Amino acid sequence: MGMNLILTEQHIKIARKLANLFIIMDIGRVVAHGPIDELTEELAHKHLTI
């Protein structure tokens, strides 16, 4: 479609359904990125939990 959308989502299940790619940022720096199927639970837990 030639369209890009930036999705900010807390729920990994929703992001996996909607996205093709992911980027995780921490304090303005990219700490992880890639195809959505490479967003593992381990990677999400490492960067996205408090």
Beta strands, then each sheet from edge to edge (+ up, - down):
strand 1: 21-26
strand 2: 29-35
sheet 1: 1+ 2-
end
